[in-house]
Amino acid sequence: MAQCEVCGNEYYLAFQVVTAGVTHTFDCFECAIHKLAPICGTCGCKILGHGIEANDTFYCCAHCAHAQGARAIVDNAAHVQVS
């Protein structure tokens, strides 16, 4: 059995995730998200979907990216500014 690196639970169905060349072991997706999900640079929430990357920072949505000056980011076609 493998031990989860977040909660310490030993579980026969534990799984491993390799990211950036580092292997992590978890007993559930909740622990994997807790450890690996990026955090929004504005509101601090865990980014579970694609998120947005601008100015070398991850954001959960266009609104949070805009708050940090990334004005060109849009979250849907209705928000595109035509010049």
C-alpha positions in Angstrom: 0.0 0.0 0.0 1.1 3.5 -0.7 0.8 6.5 1.6 -0.8 9.8 0.5 1.6 12.7 0.8 -1.1 15.1 1.8 -3.2 13.3 4.4 -1.0 10.4 5.3 -3.6 7.8 4.6 -2.3 4.4 3.5 -4.6 3.1 0.7 -4.4 0.2 -1.7 -5.9 2.3 -4.5 -3.4 5.2 -4.1 -2.2 6.7 -7.4 0.7 8.7 -8.6 0.9 11.9 -10.6 4.1 13.0 -12.3 4.4 16.8 -12.9 7.5 18.7 -13.7 9.5 15.5 -13.3 8.4 15.0 -9.7 6.2 12.0 -8.7 3.5 12.6 -6.1 1.3 9.9 -4.4 -2.3 10.5 -3.4 -5.2 8.5 -2.0 -7.9 10.7 -3.7 -8.4 13.5 -6.2 -9.2 15.9 -3.4 -5.7 15.5 -1.9 -4.1 15.8 -5.4 -6.0 19.1 -6.1 -5.0 20.4 -2.7 -1.3 19.8 -3.4 -1.1 20.5 -7.2 -3.8 22.9 -8.3 -2.5 26.4 -9.0 -3.8 29.3 -6.9 -5.4 32.4 -8.5 -3.1 35.4 -8.2 -6.0 37.7 -7.3 -8.6 35.9 -5.2 -6.6 32.9 -4.0 -9.0 30.1 -5.1 -7.7 26.8 -6.4 -7.9 26.7 -10.2 -9.5 23.4 -11.2 -10.1 24.2 -14.9 -8.0 25.7 -17.5 -7.7 29.1 -15.8 -5.8 32.0 -17.4 -2.1 32.7 -17.4 -0.9 36.3 -17.9 2.1 38.2 -16.7 3.7 34.9 -15.4 0.7 34.4 -13.0 -2.3 32.1 -13.0 -5.8 33.5 -12.6 -9.1 31.7 -12.3 -11.0 34.0 -14.6 -10.7 37.1 -16.8 -12.1 39.3 -14.0 -9.2 38.4 -11.7 -6.7 38.8 -14.5 -8.1 42.3 -15.3 -7.8 43.3 -11.6 -4.0 42.7 -12.0 -3.7 44.7 -15.2 -4.1 41.9 -17.8 -6.8 43.9 -19.8 -6.5 41.9 -23.0 -7.8 38.7 -21.4 -11.4 37.8 -22.2 -13.5 34.9 -21.0 -15.9 34.8 -23.9 -16.5 36.3 -27.4 -19.0 38.8 -26.1 -16.3 40.6 -24.2 -13.9 41.0 -27.1 -13.1 44.7 -27.7 -13.0 45.4 -31.4 -10.7 48.3 -32.2 
